[in-house]
Amino acid sequence: MRKALVVGIDYYQNFAPLRGCVNDAHAVSSILERHGDGTPNFGVKLMTGTGLGSSVQKAAFKTALQELFRDDVEIALLYFAGHGHVQDTGGYLITSDVTAPDEGVQLNEILTLAHGSPAKNKVIVLDSCHSGAAGNLDVARSFAQISEGMTILTAAAANQYADEEDGSGVFTTLFVDALAGAAANLVGAITPGGIYAHIDQSLGPWEQRPLFKTNVKSFVELRRVHPPIPLADLQRIKDIFPMAGFEFMLDPSFEPESPSPDPEKIAQFAVLQKYNRVNLVIPVGATHMYYAAMESKSCKLTVLGEHYRRLADKKRI
């Protein structure tokens, strides 16, 4: 079982309103609820602050946090988009009703709940200013404490603001893209590490810097999408390339447009071309797989291809 608490706050009684947080929360909620094939994923509780009659109160937020981290589930995930605050005593997430920034919910209080949770994996995703303070025991000196099974992904460092663009948080736009498939590996799995890599690569050195803090033995899969290559074809890689450094010899009969095509070889060549499209295989001494076949040359695994060959050989995919 997987639980997610998704919070987006645009409306504040005593602070400047925000514009994209509620939209971001809806986007995150929608993408988390189901895998790419439509099967159920997270059970999502959505809290949004849109106006005076629909706000996120501190007490209600804290109650929802306690409920999120209460149960022995596979994953307990918190996503928050809204105002954040940091000072020497720690960081805060600001709800609609508080009158001063340090009256918000303390990040250390959230971490304490997560630390004590029986959930196997705790994932905290924060799209707020100064969110990088999460997990720091001492903000001034940046001493961090992350218990086993916990992952924190934040939009910005403790001393940075989180930007909005076109009515959405820059960080959350990338986060949702990653969950939609941009961060998927070749078996269609999307992990926190893959998500962070996607976001990190998308933001330059002069922009807000996302932070990634984790203490896990293995990355948990947050979502699955259709893999770019069928799993059955991917598993065949160990049979086609039986050892490291092996070169698979080609000839014109592998190519359907050749004078004497071989149906069995054509089917095998189609798999090799799938490998080539996802950077698992490259032709040797030719610019394209077609020419490698027509000129009776070979193809070989890339470094990534060797990695997946070993995974297939060890039955890990």
Residue frames relative to the residue before (quaternion, step in Angstrom):
aa qw qx qy qz dx dy dz
M 1.0000 0.0000 0.0000 0.0000 0.00 0.00 0.00
R 0.1291 -0.7928 0.5947 0.0330 3.58 -1.04 0.86
K 0.1013 -0.7952 0.5971 0.0306 3.57 -0.91 0.96
A 0.0282 -0.7830 0.6213 0.0127 3.56 -1.09 0.74
L 0.1604 -0.7346 0.6524 0.0948 3.53 -1.05 0.90
V 0.0520 -0.8126 0.5795 -0.0332 3.56 -0.51 1.23
V 0.0258 -0.8225 0.5647 -0.0628 3.56 -0.59 1.21
G 0.0541 0.7802 -0.6216 0.0458 3.57 -0.94 0.93
I 0.0426 -0.8258 0.5617 -0.0265 3.59 -0.67 1.09
D 0.1078 -0.7746 0.6223 0.0326 3.55 -0.74 1.16
Y 0.7381 0.4308 -0.2183 0.4711 3.56 1.02 -0.84
Y 0.0299 0.7745 -0.6299 0.0500 3.56 -0.93 1.01
Q 0.4450 -0.7083 0.4864 0.2524 3.55 -0.90 0.93
N 0.8259 0.2196 -0.0675 0.5150 3.57 1.01 -0.80
F 0.7068 0.3743 -0.2551 0.5433 3.58 1.26 0.22
A 0.6737 -0.4871 0.3601 0.4233 3.55 -1.26 0.33
P 0.4647 -0.6810 0.4795 0.3006 3.61 -0.89 0.83
L 0.3030 -0.7076 0.6032 0.2089 3.52 -1.31 0.40
R 0.4151 -0.7546 0.4640 0.2072 3.56 -1.16 0.45
G 0.8177 0.3368 -0.1513 0.4417 3.60 0.87 -0.85
C 0.4752 0.7246 -0.4256 0.2609 3.60 1.21 -0.22
V 0.6551 0.5004 -0.3207 0.4664 3.60 0.95 -0.80
N 0.6367 0.5108 -0.3273 0.4760 3.58 0.96 -0.82
D 0.6439 0.5252 -0.3193 0.4556 3.57 0.98 -0.86
A 0.6505 0.5210 -0.3188 0.4514 3.58 0.94 -0.87
H 0.6452 0.5066 -0.3225 0.4724 3.58 0.98 -0.80
A 0.6506 0.5169 -0.3197 0.4553 3.61 0.96 -0.83
V 0.6661 0.4908 -0.2999 0.4748 3.59 0.95 -0.88
S 0.6359 0.5343 -0.3255 0.4518 3.58 0.94 -0.87
S 0.6778 0.5089 -0.2903 0.4442 3.55 0.88 -0.97
I 0.7027 0.4676 -0.2814 0.4566 3.60 0.86 -0.91
L 0.6753 0.5063 -0.3017 0.4435 3.60 1.08 -0.66
E 0.5981 0.6273 -0.3638 0.3412 3.58 1.06 -0.69
R 0.8218 0.0987 -0.0325 0.5603 3.61 1.02 -0.69
H 0.5054 -0.6064 0.5232 0.3211 3.51 -1.29 0.52
G 0.7190 -0.4596 0.3099 0.4193 3.55 -1.30 0.17
D 0.6971 0.4512 -0.2783 0.4827 3.60 1.14 -0.53
G 0.6183 -0.5901 0.3251 0.4047 3.58 1.29 0.18
T 0.5217 0.6304 -0.4284 0.3831 3.61 1.21 -0.08
P 0.6130 -0.5870 0.3722 0.3755 3.62 -1.08 0.64
N 0.1662 -0.7674 0.6130 0.0877 3.57 -1.13 0.73
F 0.8285 -0.0221 0.0466 0.5575 3.61 -0.13 -1.23
G 0.3387 -0.6398 0.6398 0.2580 3.49 -1.32 0.52
V 0.1327 -0.8509 0.5081 0.0121 3.57 -0.32 1.29
K 0.1440 -0.7178 0.6730 0.1054 3.53 -1.12 0.84
L 0.1417 -0.8177 0.5572 0.0290 3.59 -0.58 1.19
M 0.0213 -0.7746 0.6319 -0.0155 3.57 -0.88 1.03
T 0.0296 0.8105 -0.5824 0.0543 3.57 -0.73 1.07
G 0.2290 -0.7514 0.6049 0.1308 3.51 -1.19 0.71
T 0.0004 0.8470 -0.5284 0.0578 3.54 -0.19 1.31
G 0.8057 -0.1016 0.0977 0.5753 3.61 1.14 -0.46
L 0.7807 -0.3553 0.2402 0.4545 3.54 -1.35 0.01
G 0.7376 0.4106 -0.2276 0.4853 3.58 0.98 -0.82
S 0.7612 0.2199 -0.1405 0.5937 3.57 1.27 -0.12
S 0.2380 0.7789 -0.5335 0.2281 3.54 0.22 1.30
V 0.4193 -0.6660 0.5473 0.2847 3.56 -1.32 0.23
Q 0.1994 -0.8035 0.5561 0.0729 3.54 -0.40 1.29
K 0.6166 -0.5814 0.3889 0.3613 3.56 -1.09 0.76
A 0.6695 0.5106 -0.3103 0.4413 3.58 0.84 -0.93
A 0.6691 0.4933 -0.2996 0.4681 3.58 0.95 -0.87
F 0.6276 0.5331 -0.3282 0.4628 3.57 1.06 -0.78
K 0.6735 0.4928 -0.3034 0.4598 3.59 0.89 -0.89
T 0.6258 0.5269 -0.3347 0.4677 3.58 1.05 -0.73
A 0.6571 0.5063 -0.3051 0.4677 3.58 0.98 -0.87
L 0.6180 0.5378 -0.3377 0.4634 3.60 1.07 -0.72
Q 0.6489 0.5133 -0.3147 0.4653 3.58 0.95 -0.87
E 0.6649 0.4928 -0.3003 0.4742 3.58 1.00 -0.81
L 0.6127 0.5627 -0.3485 0.4318 3.59 1.04 -0.74
F 0.7956 0.3313 -0.1498 0.4846 3.56 0.78 -1.06
R 0.4570 0.7281 -0.4159 0.2967 3.60 1.28 0.10
D 0.7877 0.4015 -0.1704 0.4352 3.57 0.91 -0.95
D 0.5096 -0.6161 0.5173 0.3052 3.51 -1.36 0.44
V 0.1818 0.7900 -0.5529 0.1926 3.56 0.27 1.32
E 0.6484 -0.5093 0.3829 0.4167 3.56 -1.27 0.23
I 0.7959 -0.0193 0.0487 0.6032 3.58 0.91 -0.95
A 0.0753 -0.7295 0.6766 0.0666 3.54 -1.13 0.80
L 0.0396 -0.8339 0.5486 -0.0461 3.57 -0.43 1.25
L 0.1201 -0.7648 0.6302 0.0586 3.55 -0.99 0.94
Y 0.0147 -0.7480 0.6633 0.0153 3.54 -1.01 0.92
F 0.0060 0.7962 -0.6040 0.0337 3.57 -0.89 0.98
A 0.0050 -0.7600 0.6498 -0.0097 3.55 -0.99 0.94
G 0.4540 0.6493 -0.4966 0.3544 3.56 -0.63 1.14
H 0.7343 -0.3834 0.2967 0.4752 3.55 -1.25 -0.27
G 0.0780 -0.7666 0.6353 0.0512 3.53 -1.17 0.73
H 0.1306 -0.7813 0.6078 0.0552 3.55 -1.24 0.46
V 0.0522 -0.7904 0.6092 0.0390 3.57 -1.14 0.62
Q 0.0674 0.7493 -0.6583 0.0260 3.53 -1.19 0.66
D 0.7594 -0.4075 0.2290 0.4526 3.59 -1.24 0.15
T 0.6899 0.4871 -0.2851 0.4534 3.59 1.07 -0.62
G 0.7602 -0.3480 0.1965 0.5122 3.59 1.24 -0.08
G 0.5406 -0.6150 0.4732 0.3250 3.52 -1.38 -0.06
Y 0.1876 -0.7841 0.5869 0.0739 3.56 -1.25 0.51
L 0.2462 -0.6890 0.6536 0.1935 3.53 -1.29 0.54
I 0.2688 -0.8096 0.5094 0.1133 3.56 -0.65 1.14
T 0.2459 -0.7696 0.5770 0.1193 3.55 -0.82 1.06
S 0.7430 -0.4659 0.2615 0.4032 3.55 -1.29 0.30
D 0.7744 0.4502 -0.1850 0.4042 3.56 0.98 -0.88
V 0.5580 0.6391 -0.4137 0.3301 3.63 1.10 -0.37
T 0.4084 -0.7377 0.4951 0.2094 3.57 -1.16 0.64
A 0.7676 0.1796 -0.1207 0.6033 3.59 1.27 -0.33
P 0.6244 -0.5859 0.3528 0.3774 3.62 -1.01 0.73
D 0.7297 0.4306 -0.2577 0.4645 3.59 0.91 -0.84
E 0.5290 0.5733 -0.4306 0.4540 3.56 1.27 0.42
G 0.4803 0.6745 -0.4326 0.3568 3.56 1.28 -0.05
V 0.6549 -0.4829 0.3888 0.4322 3.55 -1.32 -0.09
Q 0.4105 -0.7343 0.4871 0.2346 3.56 -0.67 1.10
L 0.5087 -0.6386 0.4842 0.3145 3.56 -1.01 0.83
N 0.6408 0.5268 -0.3335 0.4479 3.58 1.01 -0.75
E 0.6104 0.5363 -0.3523 0.4644 3.59 1.12 -0.58
I 0.6362 0.5104 -0.3201 0.4820 3.57 1.05 -0.79
L 0.6546 0.5097 -0.3111 0.4636 3.57 0.97 -0.87
T 0.6222 0.5400 -0.3406 0.4530 3.59 1.03 -0.72
L 0.6406 0.5085 -0.3176 0.4799 3.58 1.00 -0.81
A 0.6705 0.4961 -0.2973 0.4647 3.56 0.94 -0.90
H 0.6260 0.5468 -0.3379 0.4416 3.58 0.98 -0.83
G 0.7466 0.4094 -0.2150 0.4783 3.57 0.96 -0.85
S 0.4879 0.6916 -0.4179 0.3301 3.59 1.28 -0.05
P 0.4201 -0.6907 0.5232 0.2696 3.60 -1.08 0.68
A 0.4197 0.7027 -0.4747 0.3237 3.62 1.26 -0.06
K 0.5100 -0.6713 0.4468 0.2995 3.58 -0.95 0.86
N 0.7919 0.0923 -0.0370 0.6025 3.58 1.05 -0.73
K 0.1092 -0.7750 0.6212 0.0398 3.55 -0.93 0.97
V 0.0358 -0.8041 0.5924 -0.0363 3.57 -0.64 1.16
I 0.0571 -0.8014 0.5952 -0.0137 3.57 -0.70 1.13
V 0.0435 -0.7983 0.5992 -0.0420 3.55 -0.64 1.19
L 0.0234 -0.8335 0.5492 -0.0553 3.57 -0.53 1.21
D 0.0529 -0.7658 0.6408 0.0133 3.56 -0.76 1.10
S 0.4423 0.6448 -0.4937 0.3806 3.53 0.28 1.34
C 0.6207 -0.5341 0.4110 0.4007 3.54 -1.21 0.44
H 0.8493 0.1563 -0.1424 0.4837 3.56 -1.14 0.80
S 0.3367 0.7861 -0.4732 0.2115 3.61 1.22 0.30
G 0.5395 0.6440 -0.3947 0.3721 3.60 1.19 -0.35
A 0.5232 0.6291 -0.4132 0.3997 3.59 1.27 -0.14
A 0.5009 0.6693 -0.4265 0.3453 3.60 1.21 -0.36
G 0.7967 0.2734 -0.2273 0.4888 3.54 -0.82 1.03
N 0.5911 0.5629 -0.3721 0.4418 3.57 1.28 -0.14
L 0.3751 -0.7143 0.5445 0.2293 3.56 -0.81 0.98
D 0.7793 0.1213 -0.0324 0.6140 3.55 1.04 -0.86
V 0.3447 -0.7789 0.4841 0.2002 3.58 -0.24 1.26
A 0.6507 0.5420 -0.3264 0.4200 3.57 0.92 -0.86
R 0.7904 0.2824 -0.1467 0.5234 3.58 1.02 -0.77
S 0.3912 -0.7756 0.4273 0.2506 3.58 1.34 0.06
F 0.2587 0.7298 -0.5806 0.2517 3.58 0.91 0.88
A 0.1794 -0.8205 0.5389 0.0641 3.59 -0.72 1.05
Q 0.0378 -0.7662 0.6405 0.0359 3.52 -1.22 0.59
I 0.0673 0.7810 -0.6117 0.1061 3.54 -0.50 1.23
S 0.3150 -0.7709 0.5219 0.1848 3.58 -0.55 1.12
E 0.6737 -0.5036 0.3537 0.4091 3.55 -1.29 0.39
G 0.7845 0.3062 -0.2521 0.4768 3.53 -1.01 0.89
M 0.6446 0.5351 -0.3165 0.4450 3.58 1.27 0.04
T 0.0445 -0.7662 0.6410 0.0117 3.53 -1.15 0.78
I 0.0833 -0.7824 0.6167 0.0223 3.56 -0.94 0.95
L 0.0220 -0.7773 0.6282 -0.0241 3.55 -0.87 1.01
T 0.0153 -0.8344 0.5494 -0.0401 3.57 -0.53 1.16
A 0.5920 -0.6199 0.4052 0.3180 3.52 -1.20 0.65
A 0.8172 0.0467 0.0444 0.5728 3.56 1.04 -0.75
A 0.6026 -0.5467 0.4379 0.3825 3.53 -1.31 0.31
A 0.7141 -0.4719 0.3068 0.4162 3.57 -1.29 0.28
N 0.7463 0.3761 -0.2096 0.5076 3.60 1.13 -0.61
Q 0.6322 0.5494 -0.3241 0.4399 3.60 1.23 0.27
Y 0.4144 -0.6577 0.5692 0.2676 3.51 -1.38 0.37
A 0.3775 -0.6978 0.5612 0.2359 3.56 -1.20 0.59
D 0.3255 -0.7952 0.4883 0.1526 3.57 -0.63 1.16
E 0.2370 -0.7142 0.6371 0.1667 3.50 -1.36 0.50
E 0.0059 -0.7865 0.6174 -0.0164 3.55 -1.14 0.65
D 0.8462 -0.0094 -0.0384 0.5314 3.58 -0.81 1.04
G 0.7252 -0.4775 0.2472 0.4301 3.56 0.92 0.95
S 0.7222 0.3358 -0.2469 0.5520 3.57 1.19 0.43
G 0.5502 -0.6005 0.4557 0.3593 3.56 -1.13 0.55
V 0.5371 -0.6268 0.4547 0.3346 3.58 -0.94 0.88
F 0.6658 0.5128 -0.2948 0.4548 3.56 0.92 -0.95
T 0.7060 0.4691 -0.2857 0.4470 3.60 0.78 -0.97
T 0.5798 0.5652 -0.3807 0.4466 3.59 1.06 -0.62
L 0.6841 0.4634 -0.2730 0.4927 3.57 0.95 -0.91
F 0.6191 0.5527 -0.3345 0.4465 3.58 1.06 -0.77
V 0.6799 0.4708 -0.2863 0.4838 3.59 0.91 -0.91
D 0.6153 0.5355 -0.3461 0.4634 3.61 1.00 -0.75
A 0.6465 0.5237 -0.3159 0.4560 3.56 0.97 -0.89
L 0.6804 0.4813 -0.2824 0.4751 3.59 0.94 -0.90
A 0.6366 0.5407 -0.3248 0.4437 3.58 1.13 -0.60
G 0.7431 -0.3992 0.2215 0.4892 3.58 1.22 -0.23
A 0.5242 0.6630 -0.4146 0.3372 3.60 1.18 -0.36
A 0.7397 0.3746 -0.2155 0.5158 3.59 1.18 -0.54
A 0.4233 0.7265 -0.4585 0.2878 3.60 1.22 0.17
N 0.3742 -0.6824 0.5690 0.2657 3.55 -1.16 0.59
L 0.7430 -0.4525 0.2631 0.4171 3.59 -1.25 -0.03
V 0.6622 0.4255 -0.3361 0.5172 3.59 1.23 0.02
G 0.5983 -0.6188 0.3358 0.3826 3.58 1.29 0.25
A 0.5099 0.6507 -0.4197 0.3747 3.61 1.25 0.18
I 0.1536 -0.7700 0.6157 0.0673 3.56 -1.05 0.87
T 0.0701 -0.8150 0.5748 -0.0203 3.56 -0.57 1.22
P 0.6627 -0.4907 0.3630 0.4339 3.61 -1.20 0.27
G 0.6360 0.5336 -0.3344 0.4460 3.58 1.00 -0.74
G 0.6587 0.4975 -0.3022 0.4767 3.56 0.99 -0.84
I 0.6230 0.5348 -0.3330 0.4636 3.57 1.05 -0.76
Y 0.6698 0.4935 -0.3083 0.4612 3.58 0.86 -0.94
A 0.6346 0.5331 -0.3385 0.4455 3.60 0.93 -0.84
H 0.6504 0.5154 -0.3141 0.4611 3.58 0.98 -0.85
I 0.6851 0.4738 -0.2888 0.4720 3.59 0.88 -0.93
D 0.6465 0.5398 -0.3153 0.4374 3.58 0.94 -0.92
Q 0.6838 0.4883 -0.2843 0.4618 3.58 0.94 -0.89
S 0.6812 0.5208 -0.2792 0.4322 3.56 1.15 -0.63
L 0.7211 0.3848 -0.2312 0.5277 3.58 1.23 -0.38
G 0.3891 -0.7556 0.4883 0.1982 3.55 -0.83 1.04
P 0.7098 -0.4873 0.3084 0.4044 3.59 -1.29 0.18
W 0.6888 0.4640 -0.2851 0.4785 3.62 1.20 -0.39
E 0.6164 0.5350 -0.3439 0.4643 3.57 1.30 -0.02
Q 0.7070 -0.3886 0.3337 0.4877 3.56 -1.31 -0.04
R 0.2676 -0.7764 0.5529 0.1409 3.55 -0.99 0.83
P 0.3329 -0.7353 0.5525 0.2079 3.60 -0.62 1.06
L 0.2334 -0.7633 0.5863 0.1384 3.55 -1.17 0.60
F 0.1377 -0.7759 0.6145 0.0384 3.53 -1.14 0.76
K 0.0413 0.7864 -0.6113 0.0780 3.55 -0.65 1.16
T 0.1297 0.8161 -0.5503 0.1194 3.57 -0.73 0.97
N 0.0451 -0.7505 0.6580 0.0413 3.51 -1.30 0.50
V 0.3234 0.7387 -0.5142 0.2921 3.54 0.26 1.32
K 0.4789 -0.6536 0.5051 0.2971 3.55 -1.22 0.50
S 0.7752 -0.0351 0.0158 0.6305 3.56 1.20 -0.52
F 0.5266 -0.6436 0.4522 0.3223 3.56 -1.10 0.69
V 0.3617 -0.7129 0.5617 0.2133 3.52 -1.01 0.87
E 0.4391 -0.6781 0.5277 0.2624 3.55 -1.17 0.64
L 0.2500 -0.7992 0.5315 0.1275 3.59 -0.52 1.17
R 0.7959 -0.0521 0.0617 0.6000 3.58 1.11 -0.62
R 0.2304 -0.7467 0.6048 0.1537 3.56 -1.26 0.49
V 0.0761 -0.7642 0.6384 0.0514 3.54 -1.14 0.71
H 0.6625 -0.4664 0.3767 0.4491 3.56 -1.27 0.15
P 0.4041 -0.7265 0.4914 0.2596 3.63 -0.68 0.99
P 0.5687 -0.6215 0.4149 0.3438 3.59 -1.12 0.58
I 0.7575 0.1765 -0.1318 0.6146 3.56 1.28 -0.23
P 0.5398 -0.6358 0.4222 0.3552 3.64 -0.84 0.86
L 0.5733 -0.6282 0.4039 0.3370 3.57 -0.96 0.89
A 0.6283 0.5454 -0.3419 0.4370 3.60 0.98 -0.80
D 0.6557 0.4884 -0.3101 0.4851 3.59 1.01 -0.77
L 0.6461 0.5235 -0.3261 0.4497 3.58 0.97 -0.82
Q 0.6583 0.5187 -0.3122 0.4475 3.59 0.99 -0.80
R 0.6061 0.5731 -0.3507 0.4258 3.62 1.17 -0.47
I 0.4683 0.7166 -0.4326 0.2829 3.59 1.21 -0.33
K 0.6530 0.5162 -0.3168 0.4547 3.61 1.07 -0.68
D 0.6512 0.4959 -0.3155 0.4800 3.61 1.17 -0.46
I 0.6767 0.4765 -0.2942 0.4781 3.57 1.00 -0.79
F 0.7639 0.1743 -0.0982 0.6136 3.56 1.11 -0.74
P 0.1536 -0.8736 0.4555 0.0758 3.61 0.29 1.26
M 0.8006 0.1190 -0.0782 0.5820 3.62 1.20 -0.25
A 0.6464 -0.5161 0.3936 0.4010 3.54 -1.28 0.40
G 0.8186 0.2445 -0.1958 0.4814 3.56 -1.02 0.87
F 0.4363 0.7119 -0.4536 0.3114 3.60 1.28 -0.01
E 0.1882 -0.7583 0.6144 0.1096 3.56 -1.05 0.85
F 0.2885 -0.7617 0.5625 0.1423 3.52 -0.78 1.08
M 0.3160 -0.7806 0.5145 0.1615 3.57 -0.59 1.18
L 0.1762 -0.7804 0.5968 0.0615 3.53 -1.03 0.93
D 0.0306 -0.7629 0.6435 0.0544 3.55 -1.34 0.24
P 0.7294 -0.4665 0.2598 0.4276 3.63 -1.14 0.32
S 0.6051 0.5873 -0.3691 0.3908 3.61 1.07 -0.53
F 0.5683 0.5817 -0.3836 0.4376 3.61 1.27 -0.19
E 0.6918 0.4855 -0.2574 0.4685 3.57 1.17 -0.57
P 0.4752 -0.7095 0.4379 0.2812 3.64 -0.65 1.07
E 0.7132 0.4582 -0.2626 0.4608 3.61 1.06 -0.65
S 0.4717 0.6731 -0.4491 0.3503 3.59 1.23 0.12
P 0.6594 -0.5212 0.3543 0.4099 3.65 -1.19 0.30
S 0.8140 0.1401 -0.0618 0.5604 3.61 1.05 -0.67
P 0.0218 -0.8384 0.5445 -0.0114 3.61 0.43 1.17
D 0.2596 -0.7386 0.6055 0.1430 3.54 -1.17 0.73
P 0.4529 -0.7287 0.4327 0.2768 3.65 -0.45 1.16
E 0.6605 0.5092 -0.3157 0.4525 3.60 0.94 -0.83
K 0.6804 0.4739 -0.2811 0.4831 3.56 0.99 -0.85
I 0.5975 0.5619 -0.3567 0.4472 3.58 1.09 -0.66
A 0.6471 0.5134 -0.3137 0.4682 3.59 0.98 -0.85
Q 0.6611 0.4905 -0.3028 0.4803 3.58 1.02 -0.79
F 0.6379 0.5307 -0.3196 0.4575 3.57 1.05 -0.78
A 0.6022 0.5594 -0.3544 0.4460 3.58 1.10 -0.67
V 0.6375 0.5019 -0.3233 0.4870 3.60 1.05 -0.73
L 0.6467 0.5207 -0.3187 0.4572 3.59 0.94 -0.85
Q 0.6486 0.5065 -0.3191 0.4701 3.58 1.03 -0.71
K 0.5951 0.5314 -0.3624 0.4818 3.59 1.12 -0.58
Y 0.6292 0.5253 -0.3256 0.4714 3.57 0.99 -0.83
N 0.6574 0.5261 -0.3073 0.4435 3.55 0.95 -0.88
R 0.6637 0.5246 -0.3112 0.4329 3.59 0.97 -0.81
V 0.7484 0.3323 -0.2110 0.5338 3.60 1.15 -0.50
N 0.5692 -0.6651 0.3459 0.3376 3.56 1.20 0.65
L 0.4159 0.6775 -0.5024 0.3401 3.58 0.96 0.83
V 0.7896 0.1786 -0.0540 0.5846 3.56 1.16 -0.68
I 0.0597 -0.7721 0.6308 0.0490 3.55 -1.15 0.68
P 0.4967 -0.6317 0.4889 0.3394 3.61 -1.11 0.55
V 0.3343 -0.7265 0.5668 0.1977 3.56 -1.16 0.60
G 0.8500 0.0876 -0.0874 0.5120 3.58 -0.70 1.09
A 0.7105 0.3392 -0.2513 0.5630 3.59 1.24 0.42
T 0.5036 -0.6779 0.4533 0.2852 3.56 -1.17 0.56
H 0.7883 0.1558 -0.0590 0.5923 3.58 1.22 -0.38
M 0.6096 -0.5656 0.4060 0.3790 3.57 -1.14 0.56
Y 0.5875 0.5803 -0.3642 0.4306 3.58 1.07 -0.71
Y 0.7098 0.4470 -0.2651 0.4754 3.58 0.81 -0.98
A 0.5915 0.5574 -0.3737 0.4470 3.60 1.09 -0.61
A 0.6671 0.4772 -0.3005 0.4867 3.59 1.03 -0.76
M 0.7076 0.4789 -0.2753 0.4406 3.58 0.76 -1.02
E 0.7342 0.3788 -0.2200 0.5187 3.59 1.16 -0.55
S 0.4463 -0.7301 0.4196 0.3030 3.58 1.31 0.34
K 0.3697 0.6971 -0.5176 0.3308 3.53 0.83 1.04
S 0.5225 -0.6573 0.4574 0.2927 3.58 -1.20 -0.19
C 0.2257 -0.7197 0.6208 0.2135 3.52 -1.37 -0.10
K 0.1273 -0.7958 0.5899 0.0508 3.56 -1.20 0.51
L 0.5939 -0.5749 0.4315 0.3613 3.52 -1.29 0.31
T 0.4145 -0.6438 0.5788 0.2805 3.52 -1.22 0.61
V 0.7026 -0.4008 0.3355 0.4828 3.58 -1.27 -0.08
L 0.6439 0.5053 -0.3135 0.4814 3.58 1.02 -0.83
G 0.6366 0.5370 -0.3187 0.4526 3.56 1.01 -0.81
E 0.6349 0.5171 -0.3226 0.4748 3.57 1.01 -0.80
H 0.6137 0.5499 -0.3412 0.4522 3.57 1.05 -0.75
Y 0.7165 0.4314 -0.2610 0.4821 3.58 0.83 -0.94
R 0.5708 0.5592 -0.3880 0.4593 3.62 1.15 -0.47
R 0.6621 0.4900 -0.3087 0.4756 3.60 0.96 -0.85
L 0.6323 0.5255 -0.3372 0.4585 3.60 1.00 -0.78
A 0.6675 0.4925 -0.2988 0.4718 3.57 0.94 -0.87
D 0.6466 0.5333 -0.3156 0.4449 3.57 0.99 -0.83
K 0.7203 0.4070 -0.2226 0.5158 3.58 1.12 -0.76
K 0.4322 -0.7311 0.4249 0.3133 3.58 1.35 0.16
R 0.3859 0.7178 -0.4832 0.3200 3.55 0.98 0.88
I 0.7216 0.2599 -0.2358 0.5967 3.55 1.30 0.12
